[in-house]
Structure formats: C-alpha cells, structure tokens
Amino acid sequence: MVKNKFSYSQALTELENILTEIENEELDLDLLSEKVKRATFLIKECKSRLRKTGEEIESILEDWDNGEDKE
C-alpha cells in the first residue's frame, strides 16, 4: 500500500473536516464508510508520527544529558 504524502497538520485538518461532516450529517450514507476508513488511516498515521517524534526527542534529550555529564 502506498502511503499518502501529507503533513501532520494537513492530516489533522482533514480529520477535523471529516468529523464536522459527520457531526453535521452532511455526508451521504454511501460516502460514510469511505470517510470512516480515511479517518482511521489518518489517526493511525498521526499516532505513528507522534510516537516517532516522541522517541526522537527522548533520544536527543538523553544524548544531551549524557554530554552534560562528561563536562
């Protein structure tokens, strides 16, 4: 499966738009399933990116802390 190229903020905006359409009952019933599938994909991607970013920040801070100890 080819992943879509989009930024985290673009994914959040798209999720917000999908949620608004669902809440306002603007979606045709035939499109509801597709929108829910898309929202699920976007949520998984966002969670993955958040997890990866958190791990990177943790690693950077650990390296920084270790460097401070050597001085």
C-alpha positions as semicolon CSV with decimal commas, in nm:
position;residue;x (nm);y (nm);z (nm)
1;M;0,000;0,000;0,000
2;V;0,139;0,338;-0,100
3;K;0,124;0,593;0,179
4;N;-0,008;0,939;0,108
5;K;0,234;1,226;0,146
6;F;0,089;1,480;0,386
7;S;0,197;1,677;0,688
8;Y;0,073;1,616;1,038
9;S;-0,122;1,942;1,033
10;Q;-0,281;1,851;0,698
11;A;-0,393;1,519;0,845
12;L;-0,543;1,692;1,148
13;T;-0,726;1,939;0,927
14;E;-0,865;1,658;0,715
15;L;-0,974;1,470;1,028
16;E;-1,146;1,782;1,160
17;N;-1,327;1,824;0,828
18;I;-1,443;1,462;0,829
19;L;-1,565;1,496;1,187
20;T;-1,755;1,815;1,103
21;E;-1,921;1,648;0,804
22;I;-2,027;1,353;1,021
23;E;-2,149;1,571;1,309
24;N;-2,346;1,796;1,075
25;E;-2,487;1,496;0,892
26;E;-2,350;1,638;0,567
27;L;-2,222;1,304;0,442
28;D;-2,414;1,091;0,202
29;L;-2,460;0,747;0,352
30;D;-2,267;0,593;0,062
31;L;-1,962;0,804;0,149
32;L;-1,973;0,749;0,524
33;S;-1,783;0,419;0,513
34;E;-1,507;0,567;0,297
35;K;-1,472;0,870;0,524
36;V;-1,451;0,649;0,834
37;K;-1,182;0,436;0,664
38;R;-0,988;0,750;0,571
39;A;-1,021;0,890;0,924
40;T;-0,895;0,561;1,070
41;F;-0,593;0,569;0,837
42;L;-0,517;0,932;0,928
43;I;-0,545;0,861;1,301
44;K;-0,303;0,567;1,272
45;E;-0,057;0,780;1,076
46;C;-0,077;1,066;1,326
47;K;-0,026;0,830;1,622
48;S;0,273;0,677;1,449
49;R;0,427;1,016;1,379
50;L;0,366;1,132;1,736
51;R;0,527;0,816;1,873
52;K;0,827;0,852;1,641
53;T;0,871;1,220;1,725
54;G;0,849;1,145;2,097
55;E;1,116;0,877;2,064
56;E;1,341;1,113;1,868
57;I;1,303;1,388;2,126
58;E;1,370;1,144;2,409
59;S;1,686;1,025;2,232
60;I;1,805;1,382;2,175
61;L;1,748;1,471;2,539
62;E;1,927;1,157;2,657
63;D;2,225;1,240;2,433
64;W;2,223;1,595;2,564
65;D;2,206;1,479;2,926
66;N;2,493;1,235;2,864
67;G;2,700;1,512;2,708
68;E;2,639;1,736;3,006
69;D;2,768;1,467;3,242
70;K;3,102;1,448;3,057
71;E;3,189;1,813;3,109
